[in-house]
């Protein structure tokens, strides 16, 4: 649950200082790991660096002004980066060794035991009590739910936010007895359902692309680091933030509609990272498929629904009626050469996704009672 913070001048300075010192600690811990391995082949572990925080506070008094668990979380964040690196190396993927963080690439710090220590939400007074920083004014546009577990303070451009991670009880919705398959797209439709419903693609970045380009062009003509250059860069960041907010809002509303109407939603298990590196990258990233699937899955889990991915191969080429496989041209309707089926290409793909999802769920014997009823009707 994300809320806007309104720190005063003193509090904003303390927040900036906390971010700066956390970034310095992250970079120093990374340098320690790199140096130890290069010089002697020794791997510095998480608990070794965590124990060293006491010595750091003794030698560098400025770190006494930061909550101890915030500093511990910085070390844990670095440790997670190395664990991810070694996991990717083991899986023979592009590894991506942890990097040093510049000012624009380190913009948050976390209180891992918020609600108990470090960060306490004070909804009645409209403030958040942040340890070592003070009571910061906060806009609680909706009430906190469940038990607060962690709190992350983020800087986005020139604005500050706090994100509470809360443990809430699931709120199952009544069964509808309906399942659906969805085919994701980029233009002109964001998704097409097996029921024949089309959700137009909003293309938020495309609509703002010209404005962003003009601002970036103007910034490139200013002296780097000058007042006007910084002002234009802030405008560019603000426009990107607006695009992201609009896209996220669209994802939430679309996902909520699907979850409310259907017990199970089947989608293609796409290689989105690979598609984001192809010639369709701009459209795929503007659509935000990965974010949408994640939001859809979380809403489904909270509502007692199910979201399942299926194999995307040949969903556009196999006839969902007779199984005949044939090549079709992009943008054309699906016309089966075997049984004569003639229908919209994307609706046909969504029906294939629905059928594959039913088969997979049936074979694994994990389908809900509503899905079993659908399966029996199909058979």
C-alpha positions in Angstrom: 0.0 0.0 0.0 1.7 3.1 -1.3 1.2 6.6 0.2 2.6 10.0 -0.5 4.8 11.7 2.1 5.1 15.4 2.6 8.3 16.0 4.7 9.3 19.4 5.8 12.7 20.9 4.9 14.5 19.3 7.9 12.9 15.9 7.3 13.7 16.0 3.6 17.3 16.7 4.3 17.4 13.7 6.7 15.7 11.5 4.1 18.3 12.5 1.5 21.1 12.0 4.0 19.8 8.5 4.8 19.6 7.6 1.2 23.2 8.9 0.6 24.7 7.0 3.5 22.8 3.8 2.6 24.1 4.0 -0.9 27.7 4.6 0.4 27.3 1.5 2.6 26.1 -0.6 -0.3 29.0 0.4 -2.5 31.5 -0.1 0.3 30.1 -3.6 1.1 30.3 -4.5 -2.6 33.9 -3.2 -2.8 34.8 -5.3 0.2 33.4 -8.5 -1.4 35.0 -7.8 -4.7 38.4 -6.9 -3.2 38.5 -9.9 -0.9 37.8 -12.3 -3.7 40.3 -10.7 -6.1 43.1 -10.6 -3.6 42.7 -13.8 -1.8 39.8 -15.8 -3.3 37.8 -15.4 -0.1 34.1 -14.8 -0.2 32.8 -12.3 2.4 29.4 -13.5 3.8 26.3 -11.6 4.8 26.7 -12.2 8.6 30.3 -11.0 8.5 29.3 -7.7 7.0 26.3 -7.4 9.3 28.5 -7.8 12.4 30.8 -5.1 11.1 28.1 -2.5 11.2 28.9 -1.9 14.9 32.4 -1.0 14.0 31.2 1.2 11.2 29.0 3.2 13.6 31.9 3.6 16.0 34.3 4.9 13.3 31.7 6.9 11.3 29.4 8.8 13.7 27.1 9.9 10.9 25.7 6.3 10.7 24.4 6.6 14.2 21.7 8.8 12.8 20.2 5.8 10.8 18.1 3.1 12.3 20.1 -0.1 12.8 17.7 -2.3 10.9 17.8 0.0 7.8 21.6 -0.5 7.7 21.1 -4.3 8.0 18.6 -4.3 5.2 21.2 -2.6 3.0 23.6 -5.5 3.6 20.8 -8.0 3.0 19.9 -6.2 -0.3 23.5 -6.7 -1.5 23.4 -10.3 -0.4 20.3 -10.9 -2.4 22.0 -9.4 -5.5 24.9 -11.9 -5.1 22.5 -14.8 -4.6 20.7 -13.9 -7.8 24.1 -13.6 -9.6 25.2 -17.1 -8.5 21.8 -18.5 -9.3 22.0 -17.2 -12.9 25.5 -18.4 -13.3 24.4 -21.9 -12.2 21.5 -21.8 -14.6 23.9 -20.6 -17.4 21.9 -17.4 -17.9 23.2 -13.9 -18.4 24.7 -13.4 -15.0 24.8 -9.7 -14.4 27.4 -9.1 -11.6 26.2 -6.7 -8.9 27.1 -3.0 -9.8 28.0 0.0 -7.8 25.0 2.3 -7.4 25.0 5.9 -8.5 22.7 8.6 -7.0 20.0 8.0 -9.6 20.1 4.2 -9.1 19.6 4.0 -5.4 16.3 5.6 -4.3 14.9 3.6 -1.4 15.5 2.3 2.1 13.5 -0.2 4.1 12.4 -0.7 7.7 12.1 -4.5 7.9 10.0 -4.6 11.1 7.7 -1.7 10.5 4.7 -1.6 12.8 6.9 -2.8 15.6 10.0 -0.6 15.3 11.4 1.9 12.9 8.3 3.0 11.1 4.9 3.4 12.8 1.9 4.5 10.8 -0.2 7.1 12.7 -3.4 7.2 10.6 -5.4 9.2 13.1 -3.0 12.1 12.9 -2.2 11.6 9.2 1.5 11.0 9.9 4.2 8.3 9.8 6.7 8.1 12.6 10.1 7.3 11.0 12.9 6.5 13.4 15.7 9.1 13.3 13.7 11.3 11.0 10.5 12.3 12.8 6.8 12.3 12.3 6.4 12.9 8.6 3.0 14.1 7.2 1.4 11.3 5.1 -1.8 11.2 3.0 -3.6 8.0 3.8 -6.0 8.0 0.9 -7.2 4.6 1.9 -6.9 2.8 5.3 -4.2 0.3 6.0 -5.3 -3.3 6.0 -4.0 -6.3 7.9 -0.7 -6.4 9.8 2.1 -4.1 8.7 5.3 -6.2 8.0 7.8 -3.8 6.2 7.9 -0.2 5.1 10.0 1.1 2.3 10.6 4.9 1.8 11.1 5.8 -1.9 12.2 8.9 -3.7 10.5 9.3 -7.1 11.8 12.4 -8.8 11.3 15.2 -6.3 8.5 13.3 -4.5 8.6 11.0 -1.5 6.4 7.9 -0.9 6.2 5.1 1.6 5.2 1.6 0.7 3.8 -0.7 3.4 3.8 -4.4 2.9 0.9 -5.9 4.9 -0.2 -9.4 5.7 -3.9 -9.6 5.0 -6.5 -12.3 5.1 -7.8 -13.6 1.7 -11.3 -12.5 0.8 -12.6 -15.2 -1.5 -15.3 -14.2 -4.0 -18.3 -16.4 -4.7 -17.8 -18.8 -7.5 -19.1 -17.8 -10.9 -18.7 -21.1 -12.7 -16.9 -19.5 -15.6 -13.4 -19.9 -17.0 -11.8 -17.9 -19.7 -8.7 -17.7 -21.9 -7.0 -14.4 -22.8 -4.7 -13.6 -25.7 -2.4 -10.7 -25.0 -1.7 -8.1 -27.7 -0.1 -4.7 -28.2 -2.1 -2.9 -30.9 -4.9 -2.3 -31.4 -6.1 -4.5 -28.5 -4.4 -5.1 -25.2 -6.2 -8.4 -24.7 -8.8 -10.5 -26.4 -10.9 -13.0 -24.5 -12.3 -16.4 -25.6 -15.7 -14.9 -25.1 -15.0 -12.5 -28.0 -14.5 -9.4 -25.8 -11.8 -6.9 -27.0 -10.0 -4.6 -24.5 -8.3 -1.7 -26.5 -4.7 -1.0 -25.9 -4.3 2.4 -24.2 -0.7 2.8 -25.5 0.2 5.3 -22.8 3.8 5.7 -23.7 3.0 6.2 -27.4 0.7 9.1 -26.5 3.4 10.8 -24.4 6.3 9.9 -26.6 6.4 13.2 -28.6 6.3 15.3 -25.4 9.1 13.2 -23.8 11.2 13.5 -26.9 10.8 17.3 -27.1 11.8 17.6 -23.4 14.8 15.3 -23.9 15.9 17.3 -27.0 15.7 20.6 -25.1 17.7 19.1 -22.2 20.4 17.9 -24.6 21.0 21.5 -25.6 21.5 22.7 -22.1 24.8 22.5 -20.2 25.0 19.3 -18.2 24.4 20.0 -14.5 23.0 23.5 -15.0 19.8 24.7 -13.4 17.8 24.5 -16.6 19.2 21.1 -17.5 18.2 19.7 -14.1 14.7 21.3 -14.4 14.2 19.7 -17.8 15.4 16.3 -16.5 12.9 16.6 -13.7 10.1 17.2 -16.2 11.2 14.2 -18.3 11.1 12.0 -15.1 7.7 13.4 -14.1 6.3 12.5 -17.6 7.7 9.0 -17.4 6.1 8.7 -13.9 2.7 9.8 -15.2 2.9 7.2 -18.0 3.8 4.4 -15.5 1.0 5.5 -13.2 -1.6 5.5 -16.0 -0.4 2.1 -17.1 -0.6 0.6 -13.6 -4.1 2.0 -13.1 -5.2 0.4 -16.3 -3.7 -2.9 -15.3 -5.4 -2.9 -11.9 -8.8 -2.1 -13.4 -8.6 -4.7 -16.2 -7.3 -7.4 -13.8 -10.1 -6.6 -11.3 -12.8 -7.0 -14.0 -11.4 -10.4 -15.1 -11.1 -11.7 -11.5 -14.6 -10.6 -10.6 -16.1 -12.3 -13.6 -14.2 -15.6 -13.9 -13.1 -18.4 -11.5 -10.0 -19.2 -13.7 -8.1 -17.2 -16.2 -5.7 -18.9 -18.6 -3.0 -16.9 -20.4 0.0 -17.6 -22.6 3.2 -18.3 -20.7 5.2 -15.9 -22.8 8.9 -15.3 -22.8 8.4 -11.6 -22.1 12.1 -10.8 -21.6 12.9 -12.3 -25.0 10.1 -10.4 -26.6 11.4 -7.2 -25.0 14.6 -7.6 -26.9 12.9 -8.2 -30.3 11.6 -5.8 -32.9 8.3 -5.7 -31.0 10.0 -4.4 -27.9 8.5 -0.9 -27.8 4.9 -2.3 -28.0 5.5 -5.1 -25.5 7.1 -2.7 -23.0 4.3 -0.1 -23.5 1.7 -2.8 -22.9 3.5 -4.0 -19.7 2.5 -7.6 -19.9 4.7 -8.8 -17.1 3.3 -6.2 -14.7 -0.3 -7.1 -15.7 0.1 -10.8 -15.2 1.7 -10.2 -11.8 -1.2 -7.9 -10.7 -3.8 -10.4 -12.1 -2.2 -13.3 -10.2 -2.1 -11.3 -6.9 -5.7 -10.2 -7.2 -6.7 -13.8 -8.1 -4.9 -15.3 -5.1 -6.6 -12.8 -2.8 -10.0 -13.6 -4.3 -9.6 -17.3 -4.3 -9.4 -17.4 -8.1 -6.7 -19.1 -10.3 -4.5 -17.7 -13.0 -2.6 -20.3 -15.1 -0.1 -19.9 -17.9 -0.1 -22.4 -20.9 2.3 -23.2 -23.7 2.0 -20.4 -26.3 3.3 -22.5 -29.2 0.9 -22.6 -32.2 -2.0 -21.0 -30.4 -2.6 -18.9 -33.6 -2.0 -21.7 -36.1 -3.8 -24.7 -34.6 -7.6 -24.9 -35.4 -9.3 -25.1 -32.0 -12.1 -27.1 -33.6 -10.4 -29.8 -35.6 -6.7 -29.4 -34.6 -5.4 -28.7 -38.1 -2.2 -26.7 -38.2 -1.5 -24.1 -40.8 0.4 -20.8 -41.3 -1.6 -17.6 -41.4 -0.6 -14.1 -42.2 -0.5 -11.5 -39.4 -3.6 -9.3 -39.3 -5.8 -11.8 -41.2 -8.8 -13.8 -40.0 -8.3 -17.5 -39.2 -9.8 -19.6 -42.0 -9.2 -23.4 -41.5 -8.3 -25.2 -44.7 -9.6 -28.5 -43.2 -12.9 -27.8 -41.5 -13.7 -24.4 -43.0 -13.8 -22.6 -39.6 -13.8 -18.8 -40.2 -13.3 -16.4 -37.2 -11.3 -13.6 -35.8 -7.6 -14.6 -35.5 -7.1 -13.4 -31.9 -10.4 -14.8 -30.6 -9.4 -18.1 -32.1 -6.1 -17.9 -30.3 -7.9 -17.2 -27.0 -10.1 -20.3 -27.5 -6.9 -22.4 -28.1 -5.5 -21.0 -24.8 -8.7 -21.8 -23.0 -8.7 -25.4 -24.3 -5.1 -25.9 -23.4 -5.7 -24.6 -20.0 -8.6 -26.9 -19.4 -6.5 -29.9 -20.6 -3.5 -29.0 -18.4 -5.7 -28.4 -15.3 -7.6 -31.6 -15.9 -4.4 -33.7 -16.3 -2.9 -32.3 -13.1 -6.1 -32.8 -11.2 -5.9 -29.4 -9.7 -9.0 -27.9 -11.2 -11.7 -26.2 -9.1 -15.2 -27.7 -9.1 -16.3 -24.9 -11.5 -13.5 -25.9 -13.9 -14.5 -29.6 -13.6 -18.0 -28.7 -14.6 -16.7 -26.8 -17.6 -14.5 -29.7 -18.5 -17.4 -32.2 -18.4 -19.6 -29.9 -20.6 -16.7 -29.7 -23.1 -16.4 -33.5 -23.2 
